Amino acid sequence: MSGWFVTFEGVDGSGKSTQLARVAARLAALGLDPVLTREPGGTPLAEASARCCSIPRAARDPLAEAHLIEAARVDLVAHVIAPALAAGRMVLCDRHADSTIAYQGFGRGLDVEMLRSWNRAATSGLTPDLTLLYDLDPAAGLERRAAAAEGSNRIDREPLDFHLRVRRGFPGPGATRARSDRRDRRLGRSPGDRRALLERHRSHLRA
């Protein structure tokens, strides 16, 4: 796969979706054509899974929720992300596998190693070239969400302690760098190749 896979991660209200839209608009203005998608969602099957995840928590088991999210990811990777990368496109994805570890693992209390193995299976080992993590005090993020025009959702209504656990579940910079290094090795790229690609895209955004 020769494209460039960028994921936008972070707690609710951190601004990741806003930043993704800004990056996409900037790239489009430069004549580039990024593929925009999100998780869970992005295909008819994935959107159906997302709707199932939106039912009240009292009627939804955390393990069932995780299975739905992984099923959505399988379909999105197979039908949107992988084909776009194979065609040399840039893919910008609002949430990906890191959110499963943070929300279903740290937030819901499911086994993290189990979820990591599911993520690997769902993506056939695909990992992002770059993950942009937007960090914010969860209390401030929830205040933003409450004031947003679209209003709160079921995740926003979880107790603050849930959101604090979720924040702890996102990886630090060192973890994302190591993951990118592994992807480079699978693609036969040197660290210098990735740095050159990243600088090229940074120069597009600074232009």
C-alpha positions in Angstrom: 0.0 0.0 0.0 1.6 3.3 -1.1 -0.9 5.8 0.2 -0.8 7.7 3.5 -3.1 6.8 6.4 -3.7 9.4 9.1 -5.9 8.9 12.1 -7.3 11.6 14.4 -7.8 10.5 18.0 -8.7 12.0 21.3 -11.3 12.4 24.0 -14.8 13.7 23.2 -14.8 17.5 22.8 -11.0 17.6 22.1 -11.5 19.2 18.6 -10.2 16.2 16.6 -13.1 16.3 14.1 -12.8 20.0 13.7 -9.1 19.7 12.9 -9.7 16.8 10.5 -12.1 19.0 8.6 -9.6 21.8 8.5 -6.8 19.6 7.3 -9.1 18.1 4.6 -10.1 21.6 3.4 -6.5 22.7 3.2 -5.5 19.6 1.2 -8.5 20.1 -1.1 -7.6 23.7 -1.7 -4.1 22.5 -2.7 -5.6 20.2 -5.3 -5.2 17.1 -3.3 -8.1 14.7 -2.9 -8.0 13.0 0.5 -10.5 10.3 1.5 -12.4 11.2 4.6 -14.0 8.6 6.8 -14.8 7.9 10.4 -15.3 5.0 12.9 -17.6 3.5 13.5 -19.1 4.2 10.1 -18.1 4.9 6.5 -19.9 2.0 4.8 -23.5 0.8 4.9 -22.6 -2.1 7.1 -20.4 0.0 9.4 -23.2 2.6 9.7 -25.6 -0.1 10.7 -23.2 -1.2 13.4 -22.9 2.3 14.6 -26.7 2.6 14.9 -26.7 -0.6 17.0 -24.0 0.9 19.2 -26.2 4.0 19.8 -28.9 2.1 21.8 -29.1 2.9 25.5 -26.3 1.3 27.5 -28.7 -0.6 29.8 -29.7 -2.6 26.8 -26.2 -3.1 25.4 -23.4 -5.4 26.6 -19.9 -4.0 26.4 -18.6 -7.1 24.7 -21.4 -6.9 22.1 -20.6 -3.3 21.6 -16.9 -4.1 20.9 -17.9 -6.9 18.4 -20.0 -4.4 16.5 -17.2 -1.8 16.4 -14.7 -4.4 15.1 -17.2 -5.7 12.5 -17.6 -2.1 11.3 -13.8 -1.7 11.1 -13.4 -4.9 9.1 -15.8 -3.6 6.5 -14.4 0.0 6.4 -10.8 -1.2 6.0 -11.7 -3.8 3.3 -13.9 -1.5 1.2 -12.6 2.1 1.8 -9.3 2.4 3.6 -7.2 -0.4 1.9 -8.4 0.3 -1.6 -7.7 4.0 -1.2 -4.2 3.4 0.1 -3.5 0.9 -2.7 -4.4 3.6 -5.1 -1.9 6.0 -3.5 -4.6 8.2 -1.8 -4.3 9.9 1.5 -6.9 8.7 4.0 -8.0 10.9 7.0 -10.0 8.8 9.5 -11.9 10.2 12.5 -11.1 7.6 15.2 -9.6 4.2 14.6 -8.2 1.3 16.6 -6.8 3.5 19.4 -10.3 4.6 20.3 -11.3 0.9 20.8 -8.5 0.5 23.3 -9.4 3.7 25.1 -13.2 3.4 25.2 -13.9 -0.3 25.2 -10.7 -1.3 27.1 -10.0 1.5 29.6 -13.5 2.9 29.6 -15.7 -0.2 29.6 -13.1 -2.5 31.3 -12.7 -5.1 28.6 -9.4 -7.0 28.3 -6.9 -4.7 26.4 -4.8 -7.5 25.0 -7.9 -9.2 23.6 -9.0 -5.9 22.0 -5.5 -5.4 20.5 -5.7 -8.9 18.9 -9.1 -8.1 17.5 -7.8 -4.8 16.1 -5.0 -6.6 14.3 -7.5 -9.2 12.9 -10.0 -6.5 11.8 -7.3 -4.4 10.0 -5.2 -7.3 8.7 -2.3 -5.7 10.5 -2.8 -2.3 8.9 -1.6 0.6 11.1 -1.6 4.4 10.5 1.3 6.2 9.1 0.5 9.1 11.4 -1.8 9.4 14.4 -2.7 12.9 15.6 -3.8 12.7 19.2 -5.8 15.7 20.6 -5.6 15.8 24.4 -7.9 17.8 26.7 -9.2 17.7 30.3 -12.3 15.5 29.8 -14.4 17.9 32.0 -13.6 20.7 29.6 -14.4 18.5 26.6 -17.8 17.6 28.0 -18.5 21.3 28.5 -17.7 21.9 24.9 -19.9 19.0 23.8 -22.8 20.2 25.9 -22.6 23.6 24.2 -22.3 22.2 20.7 -25.1 22.7 18.3 -25.6 19.0 17.7 -26.0 18.4 21.5 -24.8 15.5 23.6 -24.8 11.8 22.7 -24.8 8.6 24.7 -21.0 8.8 25.3 -21.2 12.4 26.5 -23.7 11.2 29.1 -21.3 8.7 30.7 -20.0 9.8 34.1 -16.8 11.9 34.3 -14.8 8.9 35.7 -15.5 7.0 32.5 -14.0 9.8 30.4 -11.0 10.1 32.7 -10.3 6.4 32.2 -10.7 6.8 28.4 -8.1 9.6 28.4 -5.6 7.3 30.1 -6.2 4.7 27.4 -4.9 6.7 24.5 -1.2 6.0 23.5 1.6 8.4 24.1 3.9 9.7 21.3 6.5 7.0 21.8 3.9 4.2 21.2 2.6 5.8 18.0 6.2 6.3 16.7 7.0 2.7 17.3 3.9 1.6 15.5 4.8 3.7 12.5 8.2 2.2 12.4 6.7 -1.3 12.2 4.5 -0.2 9.3 7.6 1.2 7.5 9.3 -2.1 7.8 6.3 -4.0 6.4 6.2 -1.6 3.4 9.9 -1.7 2.9 10.3 2.0 3.8 13.2 3.4 5.7 12.5 5.9 8.5 14.0 8.5 6.2 11.3 7.7 3.6 8.6 8.3 6.2 10.2 11.5 7.3 10.3 12.7 3.7 6.6 11.8 3.2 5.6 13.6 6.4 7.6 16.7 5.5 6.0 16.7 2.0 2.6 16.8 3.5 3.6 19.3 6.2 4.9 21.6 3.4 1.5 21.3 1.7 -0.2 22.5 4.8 2.2 25.4 5.3 2.0 26.6 1.7 
